[in-house]
Amino acid sequence: MTGVLAGSALTAATGTASATEGVGAAAVVPSGPGMELSAASFTQMTVDEASRRVWIAGDRVYPDGSRRGEVVGLLYGGVGPAIASADGAAPLSGVAVAPDGSKLYAGQSDHIASYAHENGSLSPLDAVPAPADGCGRELVHTGGRLFFTSRPAASPEDCSGAQGSVSVAAASTDAPAGVVMYTGTEVHLEGGPGGLLVTAPERWSPTDDPDLGIYRVTDGADGADGADGNVLEFLGERRFGEDGTGPGMDFRDADFSADGSVLAVADGVRGTVLLDSQDARFRENPYAPLPQGVAPTAVAFSPDGKWFAQGGAASGDTADLTLAFADPSVERPPLRISFEDEAAGHRVVPRGMEFSGDGQQLFVVTSDEAGTKFWLHTIQTREALAPSRIVDVAHGPAVAGGPFRVTGRLDLDGLEPTEAPKITAQRLNGSEVTDLPPVPVAEDGTFVLEDVLPDRAGHVLYILGYAGGEHHQLSDHWLAVETAEAPGTVPRDGR
């Protein structure tokens, strides 16, 4: 697979279509080289679908040892400069973007930096007031509001026990942020469709049993609170410790399904745990887990509802990434990718996966084992589809000006197509290109193309294609034909 962010220099290859061969077991393919990021740390990433950029926040270390915060936006199919960036004081932590892509937010220790974004250009705006933070913020834009964490601490060593808060930015930049809850440990935030918000505390000891909470934003972008004056409506909470009889939640990442009905949590003890987003009850997990011994680090649903990805930290050539259909009824082995290369990283970092809005690309941040170098990979999700092939192509007599018949077969691996497939066909005769009517495919996969050849003998090229479907990759077949003059035709030179 090859994913291009922007420009020829920003290419990340991750295997080939052979990764999906066979239907009995999932193949594992090595990743290709990723795009090395300039930052020496990673705190958070977000996808800006409106502007077609992946925004990543962290700190950059310069040759003289100085350190600056940096937020970088990498283009993946839109227009504008390939890379947009802004820097600030270190440490810089957390990044969020407005739904229309017009504003970008990055966390600083005494405020939230705000930027106007247009076509890859970032212009500083007034800072968003925020409580002091010495431990690293997380930012989420959901339900028309910006939420962020704060934990003041004298030094990083004091962060494990620091009291903190989750706040919501005020509607105007000259008003203070509103605290929506206080926290006793580090808390992670995750937004979802329809204004959903998750608060997930970190486990500060193996016996701790953190309480994950699910909320819905009750107000919109105008900043008006709900009827009871609260910004958040409580939906449910969940402790993973089974009433104190087991280890508590060891949070790594979380993400909502496209319709907001399911919350997937990457848990360091249990792997992937699924919760109902309306009441936080446990749900059965139908997805193939990460391989045995792989430490889970990230989960992601695609916004189009088609894909579900699980990331982890593995050793050797064991898969660090599993990409599967979000619909568990689709019986297709997942695509498994291993990151084990000096130019690709060795593991998926915690919270290091996001899909593009159309679900066609999965962005993955990996790191070396020391966590000091980072790479961005772009995986084309179509490579997880089942292969298709146009085979057994043959043709009858090829006489200029006469009828012409092509037969062949569409070979689809594994799954029945969701709708009747058709073969597209183009005829190329010199500079003349003719689109022929699509050809239906019979239940046994065979098809018949009937055409009339050009009057003049010579070289004719047919391009047969299958556009792919919900479960299958696209494929094509090129058929070169040399046509002959019809018997009895008078030679063109008159002799």
Backbone torsions as a table, in degrees:
resi	resn	phi	psi	omega
1	MET	NA	144.7	176.7
2	THR	-131.0	125.7	178.7
3	GLY	-118.5	127.8	-179.5
4	VAL	-108.0	122.0	176.7
5	LEU	-78.4	-59.6	177.6
6	ALA	-170.1	129.4	178.9
7	GLY	76.6	156.9	-175.1
8	SER	-67.1	-18.5	-177.5
9	ALA	-81.9	-15.0	-174.5
10	LEU	-107.9	68.7	-176.7
11	THR	-119.7	136.0	177.5
12	ALA	-130.6	116.7	-179.3
13	ALA	-101.2	139.4	-178.3
14	THR	-139.4	69.1	174.1
15	GLY	91.1	-167.2	-178.3
16	THR	-136.8	177.2	-178.7
17	ALA	-64.4	-18.9	179.4
18	SER	-62.7	-13.3	179.2
19	ALA	-62.5	-22.2	-175.3
20	THR	-104.6	9.7	-179.5
21	GLU	-68.4	143.0	178.5
22	GLY	84.0	154.9	-178.7
23	VAL	-123.6	0.4	-175.9
24	GLY	-86.1	-40.5	-177.6
25	ALA	-141.5	153.9	-178.1
26	ALA	-80.1	127.0	175.6
27	ALA	-76.6	155.1	175.2
28	VAL	-114.9	125.9	-179.9
29	VAL	-117.3	144.7	176.0
30	PRO	-73.8	147.7	175.8
31	SER	-74.5	157.3	169.0
32	GLY	-86.2	-177.8	178.4
33	PRO	-66.6	141.8	175.9
34	GLY	-96.5	179.7	174.8
35	MET	-90.8	116.2	-178.5
36	GLU	-71.2	132.1	-179.6
37	LEU	-88.0	154.8	-178.1
38	SER	-77.9	-21.8	-174.8
39	ALA	-74.0	148.6	175.9
40	ALA	-99.2	5.8	175.0
41	SER	-148.3	161.2	177.6
42	PHE	-133.9	128.8	178.7
43	THR	-116.6	-39.9	-175.6
44	GLN	-166.8	154.9	174.8
45	MET	-136.6	155.4	174.9
46	THR	-149.5	151.5	179.6
47	VAL	-103.9	127.4	177.6
48	ASP	-101.1	94.5	-175.8
49	GLU	-68.7	-33.4	-178.5
50	ALA	-63.4	-39.9	-178.0
51	SER	-103.3	-0.7	178.0
52	ARG	58.3	53.6	178.4
53	ARG	-135.2	149.7	170.4
54	VAL	-103.5	118.6	-180.0
55	TRP	-101.2	131.7	-176.8
56	ILE	-131.8	133.5	-177.7
57	ALA	-116.2	139.1	176.4
58	GLY	-176.3	-166.9	179.1
59	ASP	-113.4	143.8	178.6
60	ARG	-112.8	134.9	178.2
61	VAL	-104.0	128.5	-178.5
62	TYR	-94.4	162.9	-176.4
63	PRO	-55.1	-29.7	-179.7
64	ASP	-82.3	3.9	179.1
65	GLY	91.6	-9.0	178.7
66	SER	-71.2	159.3	-174.1
67	ARG	-132.8	134.3	177.5
68	ARG	-133.3	145.9	173.9
69	GLY	-73.8	147.0	-176.6
70	GLU	-145.3	132.6	171.0
71	VAL	-118.9	128.5	-173.4
72	VAL	-123.5	135.3	175.4
73	GLY	-115.6	119.7	-176.9
74	LEU	-104.5	126.0	-177.4
75	LEU	-73.1	140.4	178.2
76	TYR	-135.3	44.5	174.9
77	GLY	129.2	3.0	177.7
78	GLY	-97.3	-148.7	178.6
79	VAL	-125.2	155.5	179.8
80	GLY	116.3	-175.9	179.4
81	PRO	-60.0	146.8	-178.6
82	ALA	-63.5	-34.1	-177.7
83	ILE	-129.6	129.2	171.3
84	ALA	-115.4	140.7	-177.4
85	SER	-152.2	158.7	173.9
86	ALA	-148.3	146.7	178.6
87	ASP	-121.2	164.0	-179.9
88	GLY	-156.7	-173.6	179.9
89	ALA	-66.2	147.5	173.7
90	ALA	-90.0	146.3	-1.4
91	PRO	-82.8	144.2	172.4
92	LEU	-108.6	131.1	-175.9
93	SER	-144.4	135.4	176.6
94	GLY	85.2	146.1	178.8
95	VAL	-149.7	142.8	176.3
96	ALA	-147.9	157.1	-178.2
97	VAL	-136.2	144.0	175.7
98	ALA	-67.1	150.6	-176.0
99	PRO	-56.5	-31.0	179.6
100	ASP	-87.8	4.0	177.7
101	GLY	74.2	5.6	-173.7
102	SER	-83.0	-21.7	-178.1
103	LYS	-131.9	141.0	178.7
104	LEU	-123.1	142.7	-178.5
105	TYR	-126.9	139.7	177.6
106	ALA	-138.4	139.0	-174.3
107	GLY	-82.4	129.8	171.6
108	GLN	-117.7	171.3	-172.6
109	SER	-70.0	-26.3	-177.7
110	ASP	-123.0	6.2	178.4
111	HIS	-169.4	177.7	171.3
112	ILE	-108.8	117.1	177.3
113	ALA	-70.7	141.5	-176.1
114	SER	-129.4	138.3	-178.5
115	TYR	-135.0	142.3	168.3
116	ALA	-84.4	134.7	-178.1
117	HIS	-120.4	128.1	175.5
118	GLU	-146.1	114.6	173.0
119	ASN	53.9	41.9	177.6
120	GLY	87.4	-1.5	179.0
121	SER	-104.0	128.2	179.7
122	LEU	-108.8	127.6	178.5
123	SER	-122.0	127.9	-177.6
124	PRO	-62.2	138.8	173.5
125	LEU	-114.6	177.5	176.2
126	ASP	-59.8	140.3	179.5
127	ALA	-65.7	149.6	174.7
128	VAL	-89.4	121.1	179.6
129	PRO	-59.4	142.7	-179.2
130	ALA	-156.4	149.6	173.6
131	PRO	-61.0	158.1	-178.2
132	ALA	-61.8	148.6	179.0
133	ASP	-141.0	129.2	177.1
134	GLY	-121.7	7.6	-173.2
135	CYS	-123.5	-5.1	-179.1
136	GLY	105.9	122.5	-178.6
137	ARG	-91.3	161.4	163.0
138	GLU	-123.4	142.1	-177.7
139	LEU	-124.4	142.3	175.9
140	VAL	-143.3	133.0	173.8
141	HIS	-106.8	112.2	-178.8
142	THR	-148.8	147.6	179.8
143	GLY	60.1	26.5	-179.9
144	GLY	79.3	8.0	-178.1
145	ARG	-130.4	154.8	176.9
146	LEU	-100.9	121.3	177.2
147	PHE	-111.4	148.9	-179.9
148	PHE	-155.8	158.1	178.4
149	THR	-100.1	157.1	176.6
150	SER	-145.6	137.8	173.8
151	ARG	-147.8	103.2	177.0
152	PRO	-72.4	139.6	177.2
153	ALA	-157.2	145.3	-178.3
154	ALA	-70.3	-29.7	-179.2
155	SER	-154.1	162.1	178.2
156	PRO	-57.8	-29.3	179.9
157	GLU	-66.1	-21.2	-178.5
158	ASP	-89.4	-1.4	-171.1
159	CYS	-72.0	-30.0	-174.2
160	SER	-61.5	-31.2	-179.7
161	GLY	-112.3	14.0	-175.3
162	ALA	-75.3	139.2	172.5
163	GLN	-75.7	144.3	-178.1
164	GLY	-145.2	-167.7	-178.1
165	SER	-154.3	161.1	168.1
166	VAL	-112.7	126.9	-175.5
167	SER	-123.8	162.0	173.6
168	VAL	-119.9	134.4	-179.4
169	ALA	-66.9	144.2	178.0
170	ALA	-71.8	161.6	-179.0
171	ALA	-67.1	-28.0	178.4
172	SER	-118.2	147.6	-174.7
173	THR	-71.6	-14.2	-180.0
174	ASP	-93.9	4.2	178.5
175	ALA	-105.1	148.2	-179.8
176	PRO	-70.8	156.8	175.4
177	ALA	-68.4	152.5	177.6
178	GLY	-100.6	124.7	178.3
179	VAL	-77.3	125.4	-180.0
180	VAL	-100.5	-20.1	173.9
181	MET	-165.5	154.4	175.2
182	TYR	-104.5	149.8	-175.1
183	THR	-130.7	152.5	179.8
184	GLY	-104.6	0.7	179.5
185	THR	-155.3	179.9	178.8
186	GLU	-63.2	134.7	-178.5
187	VAL	-123.7	135.0	176.0
188	HIS	-101.5	147.2	-179.8
189	LEU	-117.2	144.6	173.8
190	GLU	-144.3	129.6	177.8
191	GLY	-97.0	164.1	-179.8
192	GLY	-150.1	176.5	-178.3
193	PRO	-63.5	149.9	179.0
194	GLY	70.8	22.4	178.4
195	GLY	77.4	24.5	177.5
196	LEU	-75.1	147.9	179.5
197	LEU	-144.5	134.4	175.9
198	VAL	-113.0	138.3	169.3
199	THR	-117.2	121.1	-175.4
200	ALA	-127.5	104.3	179.0
201	PRO	-70.9	150.2	173.1
202	GLU	-80.6	150.1	176.5
203	ARG	-81.2	119.4	-176.8
204	TRP	-88.2	-10.5	173.8
205	SER	-154.3	158.3	-179.1
206	PRO	-58.5	-23.3	-179.1
207	THR	-94.5	-4.9	180.0
208	ASP	-71.4	147.6	-178.8
209	ASP	-127.4	80.5	-175.9
210	PRO	-62.5	155.8	-174.4
211	ASP	-112.1	103.4	178.3
212	LEU	-76.1	135.4	-179.9
213	GLY	-120.9	143.6	177.3
214	ILE	-119.6	131.7	-175.6
215	TYR	-134.8	166.9	171.3
216	ARG	-129.6	135.6	178.6
217	VAL	-69.7	129.5	-174.6
218	THR	-95.3	-5.7	-179.4
219	ASP	-127.3	171.3	-176.8
220	GLY	-110.6	-160.4	-174.9
221	ALA	-66.5	-16.9	-179.5
222	ASP	-77.7	-8.7	174.8
223	GLY	86.3	3.8	179.5
224	ALA	-77.4	128.5	-179.3
225	ASP	-72.0	167.6	178.1
226	GLY	-67.7	178.9	-174.5
227	ALA	-60.2	-30.9	-179.3
228	ASP	-92.3	6.6	179.3
229	GLY	86.5	-3.1	-179.0
230	ASN	-95.3	144.6	177.4
231	VAL	-77.1	-31.4	-175.2
232	LEU	-116.0	138.6	170.9
233	GLU	-99.6	124.4	-179.0
234	PHE	-75.6	128.6	179.1
235	LEU	-106.3	-38.4	-179.2
236	GLY	176.9	164.3	178.0
237	GLU	-137.1	157.9	-177.6
238	ARG	-147.9	128.5	167.5
239	ARG	-103.0	139.7	-176.3
240	PHE	-90.5	-5.1	-171.9
241	GLY	-79.3	5.5	178.1
242	GLU	52.0	59.6	178.3
243	ASP	59.0	36.7	176.4
244	GLY	83.0	3.6	-177.1
245	THR	-94.1	-3.3	-179.4
246	GLY	-144.0	174.9	179.8
247	PRO	-66.1	148.8	179.1
248	GLY	-76.3	177.5	179.2
249	MET	-61.1	131.6	174.8
250	ASP	-113.9	82.5	-166.7
251	PHE	-69.3	137.1	172.8
252	ARG	-123.5	-39.9	-177.5
253	ASP	-168.5	164.6	175.9
254	ALA	-153.4	153.7	176.0
255	ASP	-157.9	147.8	177.5
256	PHE	-91.3	149.2	171.6
257	SER	-67.2	166.5	-174.1
258	ALA	-59.7	-35.4	-179.9
259	ASP	-90.2	0.9	177.6
260	GLY	77.6	5.6	-174.9
261	SER	-83.2	-23.2	-174.4
262	VAL	-125.9	138.4	172.0
263	LEU	-113.0	121.3	174.8
264	ALA	-97.1	133.6	-180.0
265	VAL	-122.4	126.6	172.0
266	ALA	-86.3	112.8	-175.6
267	ASP	-112.3	131.9	-176.8
268	GLY	-64.7	-20.6	-179.7
269	VAL	-95.6	-43.3	-169.4
270	ARG	-103.9	-9.0	-172.7
271	GLY	84.8	-136.5	-179.7
272	THR	-89.0	126.2	177.3
273	VAL	-116.7	134.6	179.0
274	LEU	-106.6	134.7	178.1
275	LEU	-124.5	150.2	170.9
276	ASP	-76.5	128.0	-173.9
277	SER	-74.0	-13.9	-177.8
278	GLN	-87.8	-24.0	-179.5
279	ASP	-143.5	3.2	176.6
280	ALA	66.2	17.2	176.7
281	ARG	-74.6	153.2	177.5
282	PHE	-65.9	141.8	175.0
283	ARG	-120.5	153.5	176.9
284	GLU	-64.6	139.9	179.8
285	ASN	-101.6	108.8	-178.1
286	PRO	-90.1	-0.2	-173.2
287	TYR	-87.6	145.7	174.7
288	ALA	-61.5	130.8	-176.7
289	PRO	-77.6	169.9	169.3
290	LEU	-63.0	154.7	-179.9
291	PRO	-56.9	156.1	179.9
292	GLN	-56.3	132.3	176.9
293	GLY	88.8	-2.4	179.5
294	VAL	-88.3	125.4	-179.9
295	ALA	-78.6	119.9	-178.2
296	PRO	-68.6	140.9	-179.7
297	THR	-131.8	-24.2	-171.7
298	ALA	-155.9	150.7	173.3
299	VAL	-139.1	152.7	178.6
300	ALA	-159.5	132.2	168.0
301	PHE	-98.9	145.1	175.8
302	SER	-81.6	141.8	-178.3
303	PRO	-62.5	-19.7	178.0
304	ASP	-83.9	-1.1	176.6
305	GLY	81.9	8.3	-172.1
306	LYS	-98.2	-30.7	-168.0
307	TRP	-124.2	153.8	172.7
308	PHE	-137.6	128.8	-177.1
309	ALA	-122.1	142.5	175.1
310	GLN	-125.8	129.7	179.9
311	GLY	-116.4	156.9	-178.3
312	GLY	-159.5	-175.3	177.4
313	ALA	-118.1	111.6	-177.7
314	ALA	-120.0	166.1	175.6
315	SER	-109.1	153.8	178.9
316	GLY	62.3	-144.1	-177.3
317	ASP	-94.0	14.5	174.8
318	THR	-66.4	144.2	-174.6
319	ALA	-65.9	131.6	174.0
320	ASP	-95.7	-10.6	-173.7
321	LEU	-142.8	133.8	175.8
322	THR	-123.4	124.9	179.3
323	LEU	-118.8	119.6	-174.9
324	ALA	-136.0	166.7	173.0
325	PHE	-66.7	137.5	177.4
326	ALA	-68.2	-28.6	176.7
327	ASP	-80.3	107.3	-175.2
328	PRO	-67.8	-12.6	178.6
329	SER	-74.6	-14.1	176.4
330	VAL	-79.2	107.3	-175.3
331	GLU	-85.2	83.0	-178.6
332	ARG	-137.1	124.2	178.1
333	PRO	-57.2	141.5	-179.4
334	PRO	-70.2	158.7	169.9
335	LEU	-81.6	130.8	-179.4
336	ARG	-120.4	131.5	-176.2
337	ILE	-125.3	137.4	178.4
338	SER	-108.5	129.3	174.5
339	PHE	-103.0	106.6	-177.4
340	GLU	-154.1	71.6	-175.0
341	ASP	-157.8	147.7	-179.4
342	GLU	-66.6	-18.7	178.3
343	ALA	-109.8	14.8	-178.6
344	ALA	-133.3	-15.4	-174.2
345	GLY	90.7	173.2	-175.8
346	HIS	-121.5	-5.9	-176.6
347	ARG	-162.2	156.4	171.3
348	VAL	-82.3	126.9	-176.9
349	VAL	-74.5	154.5	175.3
350	PRO	-55.4	130.9	179.8
351	ARG	65.1	28.9	-173.3
352	GLY	-102.4	31.2	178.6
353	MET	-138.0	135.6	174.2
354	GLU	-149.2	144.8	175.9
355	PHE	-95.1	155.0	166.5
356	SER	-69.3	160.5	-175.8
357	GLY	-61.3	-31.6	180.0
358	ASP	-87.2	-0.4	177.4
359	GLY	74.9	5.0	-175.8
360	GLN	-84.3	-13.6	-179.4
361	GLN	-137.3	140.4	174.5
362	LEU	-115.0	122.1	179.3
363	PHE	-96.9	128.7	-174.6
364	VAL	-130.1	126.9	174.0
365	VAL	-99.9	127.1	177.2
366	THR	-118.4	165.3	178.4
367	SER	-139.4	165.7	170.4
368	ASP	-74.7	175.2	-176.1
369	GLU	-65.4	-29.4	-179.6
370	ALA	-80.6	-13.9	-178.8
371	GLY	71.8	32.2	-179.7
372	THR	-115.8	-11.8	175.9
373	LYS	-126.5	144.9	-174.4
374	PHE	-136.0	146.7	179.9
375	TRP	-131.3	148.1	174.1
376	LEU	-111.3	126.5	176.9
377	HIS	-112.2	143.5	174.3
378	THR	-117.2	112.6	-177.7
379	ILE	-102.5	125.5	176.6
380	GLN	-79.6	114.8	-173.3
381	THR	-65.6	-20.4	179.0
382	ARG	-60.2	-22.0	-179.8
383	GLU	-70.7	-12.3	175.3
384	ALA	-88.4	-5.4	177.0
385	LEU	-75.2	160.1	178.0
386	ALA	-71.7	142.5	-179.6
387	PRO	-66.5	154.2	170.8
388	SER	-132.0	151.9	-179.5
389	ARG	-143.9	142.6	170.6
390	ILE	-101.0	113.7	-170.5
391	VAL	-128.9	174.2	175.9
392	ASP	53.8	37.7	-178.6
393	VAL	-78.7	128.7	179.0
394	ALA	-144.3	161.9	179.6
395	HIS	-141.8	160.0	178.7
396	GLY	-88.4	-163.3	-179.4
397	PRO	-55.4	140.2	-178.4
398	ALA	-116.4	89.0	-177.8
399	VAL	-112.9	128.1	-178.0
400	ALA	-53.9	130.8	178.9
401	GLY	80.0	-2.8	-176.9
402	GLY	-104.2	170.8	177.5
403	PRO	-66.0	150.3	-175.9
404	PHE	-139.1	136.2	-174.4
405	ARG	-127.6	127.6	177.0
406	VAL	-119.3	132.6	175.7
407	THR	-118.5	156.7	178.7
408	GLY	-173.6	-173.9	-178.6
409	ARG	-142.9	137.9	173.4
410	LEU	-95.7	117.9	-177.6
411	ASP	-103.8	114.9	-179.4
412	LEU	-112.2	126.0	-179.8
413	ASP	-77.9	138.4	160.6
414	GLY	75.7	-56.4	-167.1
415	LEU	-118.8	149.0	172.7
416	GLU	-73.5	137.8	177.6
417	PRO	-65.6	148.5	-178.8
418	THR	-77.0	-18.6	174.0
419	GLU	-144.7	156.2	-174.8
420	ALA	-58.1	120.5	-178.0
421	PRO	-75.2	155.0	175.1
422	LYS	-132.7	153.9	177.3
423	ILE	-102.8	125.4	173.9
424	THR	-87.9	154.3	-177.4
425	ALA	-144.9	137.5	172.2
426	GLN	-126.3	141.8	174.3
427	ARG	-111.0	125.8	177.9
428	LEU	-111.6	119.4	179.8
429	ASN	-127.9	95.3	-172.4
430	GLY	65.5	-126.8	178.4
431	SER	-88.9	-1.7	-178.3
432	GLU	-88.7	126.2	178.9
433	VAL	-117.3	125.0	-178.1
434	THR	-121.9	123.4	173.9
435	ASP	-83.9	123.9	179.9
436	LEU	-95.8	156.5	179.2
437	PRO	-60.0	143.0	177.2
438	PRO	-58.4	148.9	-176.5
439	VAL	-110.3	124.6	178.5
440	PRO	-67.8	151.4	177.7
441	VAL	-105.9	128.8	179.9
442	ALA	-71.8	169.5	-177.7
443	GLU	-60.8	-30.3	179.1
444	ASP	-86.2	6.2	176.8
445	GLY	91.3	-7.3	-177.5
446	THR	-80.4	156.3	176.8
447	PHE	-147.5	158.1	179.5
448	VAL	-133.2	124.2	176.2
449	LEU	-106.8	126.5	177.7
450	GLU	-118.0	134.6	-175.5
451	ASP	-148.8	172.0	172.2
452	VAL	-118.3	124.2	-175.6
453	LEU	-72.2	154.6	175.9
454	PRO	-58.8	153.9	-175.3
455	ASP	-65.0	-29.9	-174.6
456	ARG	-93.0	132.6	178.7
457	ALA	-67.7	151.0	178.5
458	GLY	150.7	-153.6	-174.2
459	HIS	-92.8	126.4	176.8
460	VAL	-127.6	136.9	-179.8
461	LEU	-118.3	129.8	174.5
462	TYR	-109.4	131.5	175.0
463	ILE	-111.0	112.2	178.8
464	LEU	-98.2	137.5	-176.9
465	GLY	-141.4	151.0	170.2
466	TYR	-122.9	121.7	-172.7
467	ALA	-74.9	-3.9	-177.3
468	GLY	84.2	176.7	-178.6
469	GLY	-150.8	-162.4	-179.2
470	GLU	-58.8	-32.2	-172.3
471	HIS	-120.7	-4.2	-172.2
472	HIS	-128.0	148.2	177.8
473	GLN	-73.5	162.5	172.9
474	LEU	-79.2	160.7	177.0
475	SER	-154.8	162.6	176.1
476	ASP	-148.5	167.4	179.5
477	HIS	-147.0	130.6	179.8
478	TRP	-104.4	126.5	-178.2
479	LEU	-118.1	113.2	177.9
480	ALA	-94.4	132.2	-175.5
481	VAL	-129.9	134.2	171.7
482	GLU	-103.9	115.0	-177.9
483	THR	-91.0	148.1	-179.4
484	ALA	-108.6	158.1	174.1
485	GLU	-67.7	146.1	177.0
486	ALA	-65.8	146.2	178.6
487	PRO	-56.2	135.6	178.2
488	GLY	84.9	1.1	179.6
489	THR	-70.6	134.7	178.4
490	VAL	-71.3	128.5	179.7
491	PRO	-55.7	148.9	-173.8
492	ARG	-69.2	-20.5	179.0
493	ASP	-86.3	0.3	175.0
494	GLY	84.8	-1.7	-178.7
495	ARG	-91.0	NA	NA
